[in-house]
Amino acid sequence: MLLSGANYGSGHEPIVERDRPRKYNLHSEARRRSRAEVYWEMSNSGGLSRKNVSPGADSSSGAPVTLGRTILLKQLPLTSVVLLIAISVGVVAAERVPPAGPNIVPPTPEWEAGVQKAAPAQPTVAAAKRKVLVFSRFTGYDHKVIPHVDRVLQILASKSGAFDVTIAVDIEALTPENLAPYDVLVLNNNCSKGDRRELFLDVLESEAKYRDLTEAQRKAKAQALEQSMLDFVAGGKGLVAIHGAVTFLNNSPKYTEMIGAAFDYHPPSQEVTVHTVDANHPLVAAFRGKEPFIHKDEPYLFCGPYTKTNFRPLLVIDTKSLRDPKGKATAMTRYVAWIKPWGKGRVMFCSPSHFPESYLSPTLLRFLLDGIQYAAGDLKCDDSPQTNSGRKGA
């Protein structure tokens, strides 16, 4: 098991092989050593234990060397070593999602069975059944996880009984009269085209049924549909935006203000380590005793309204462990999930995840269900923006 972390120096010294009591002070050890070479053996129960490895093991590359079930960790940043030790003695119970495959395939029966098993059997808050509309249209980048997210939401609905769900791809589903029956709108990876980043105009310009509209009429309809979403939330309903949905109307000041951010870019897909911002917040209860949450994802980075942090942050990524060719990831704190009020309504943004394997995690499924209950107004919690204690109007 290899966990990444910050690089605190070039010095390294093997940790002395001796038994340590369960309450060993890991932080004291961290202050005394900048790097370490540690040998671990996976036990039959999945735990980690120390083991001496023969001197002939090839450790010159600094990469993990596997001898049977034995793993050599050489010259890891000490934060990684400390975390590994902490996990092995029960101080930290990190959750690592199974590795994502190289290609995303449509939902398989085996994958759906895994989600069904992992999904919560009941909601956190007992409340009247809600109606949820999932909008899964895209015009730009095709996130192959879109049908997986649709199935996740259908399974969450049927197993928990918390809501009924409708899947839509027609932009007419977002008119005021068609949105009216619903309590929550879920935006599922609605990536729009190119630099313009305006999904409504993309559809209005490409679909045959809008062929007779003038350019002015298309712009007016696009603005009306955007305002319909804004009014839906501001009037007291809920919005949950998942991953690529942030790019739906990425250049719209109103939309990005409601979401809390505009999309900037993302480093390459990679293993991402996620921590809760406030472990005591009700909406991250699913992560308690399981941090950090480690999974493969596209680590989205944001700009625009994001710099004001006008939201209540829930999850943050460890930027020191990210591979970012642009080198901008550590320029600021990088949150990947948050909530915020919008008028009389509520908004949740959840960047995890680009990969179907993440949705096999009971933790992430509970987090999404709790987020939907928050957006519906059933799960009450502090959603005051980090920048102030008042509600942000629409």
Helices and strands as residue ranges (DSSP letters): H 26-32, E 35-42, E 48-50, E 65-67, E 70-77, H 78-88, E 95-96, H 109-118, E 130-135, H 146-160, E 163-168, G 171-174, H 176-179, E 184-188, H 199-206, G 208-210, H 215-234, E 238-242, G 243-247, H 253-259, E 262-265, E 270-276, G 282-287, E 293-297, E 301-303, G 304-308, E 312-317, G 319-321, G 329-331, E 335-342, E 345-350, G 356-360, H 362-376
